[in-house]
C-alpha cells in the first residue's frame, strides 16, 4: 500500500509539472505575440477637445488586436508634441499619426520622421500641400475645409427662408453672431468664410453683430454668448458656430438668459455632430449641425498608419482614395432633426 501511495504521489507531481510547463509556455507565447505587435505612435493636440476625443476612440477601436498604440496628449503645446515624437521614435514605432497642435509645425515633424526613416500620417489639422509633397512618406486624413462651411451656409439659408418668424424685427436682414475656432486653423478660417458667403449667395442680406474666437471651447462659447446677449439682446437673430463645443456653450448661455422656455427661440448651428449636440437637436435647443465623421476619420487614420507601418501602400485593402494633395477626404453631412438617426450611427 505504501509503495502504491508513493507511486501515485509521483504521478501527481509529474502531471503538475507538465501542467505548469504548459501554462508558462502559453504565457510566454502571449507575451511574445504582444511584443511582436507593430507599434504606432499617435499624438492628439489635446485629449479634452470634444471632437478629438471621439477620433481618438475610433483610432483605438480600429487598432484593437492588430497594433500597439503609443498615445500622447500634447496638451495644446507644440513643444510638447515635438518631444513626444522624439520619444515615440526612440521606442521603436514603425509609423507616426500626428494631430498637429500647430499646422505650421509640420515641416519639423516631417524632418524628424524623415531622419528616422518613418512614414507619417497627419490627421484633422492639415499641413500645407507643399509640405506634404516634400516627403514621399507623408499623407493626410481629414476633410475638405471649405465643405463644412458650405453645408452650414446652405443649412442656414434654408432654415431662414423656412422660418420667417426668426426675423425678429421684420427687416429682412439676418443679424448674426459668429463664434470662430482657433485663428489660423484651416477649418476655422474656411468655415467662417464659406458659411457666410453661401448665405449671401442665396440672396439673404446679413448683418454681422459679432465675430470672435471661442477657441473650439464650450466654456469660452458660453462666455462670449453671455457678453453678446448683454450687449445686443434681441437684436441677435442667429448664432453661427465653427464647432459644436462652442455651440453647446452658447445654448447654455441662452437657456440661462430665458430663451427656449417661454416661446422665445434662438437658432444655433454648429459643426461636428457630437452626441451632446445631437441631444440638443432632439430637444429642439439646437437648429442643426454638420457631421464631421469622427468614426471614419479615426478609422482611416489608423488604416493608413498601419499599412505604412507594415511596409504596404497606404490605401492597400481600404476603400479610401487620395486626392492630388496626398489626402484622404472624409465627407461632411448636414444634420437636422430629420436625419438625426444617421448622425447617431456615426458614434456607435
Order of alpha helices (4+ residues) and beta strands (2+ residues): alpha-beta-alpha-beta-alpha-beta-alpha-beta-alpha-beta-alpha-beta-alpha-beta-alpha-beta-alpha-beta-alpha-beta-alpha-beta-beta-alpha
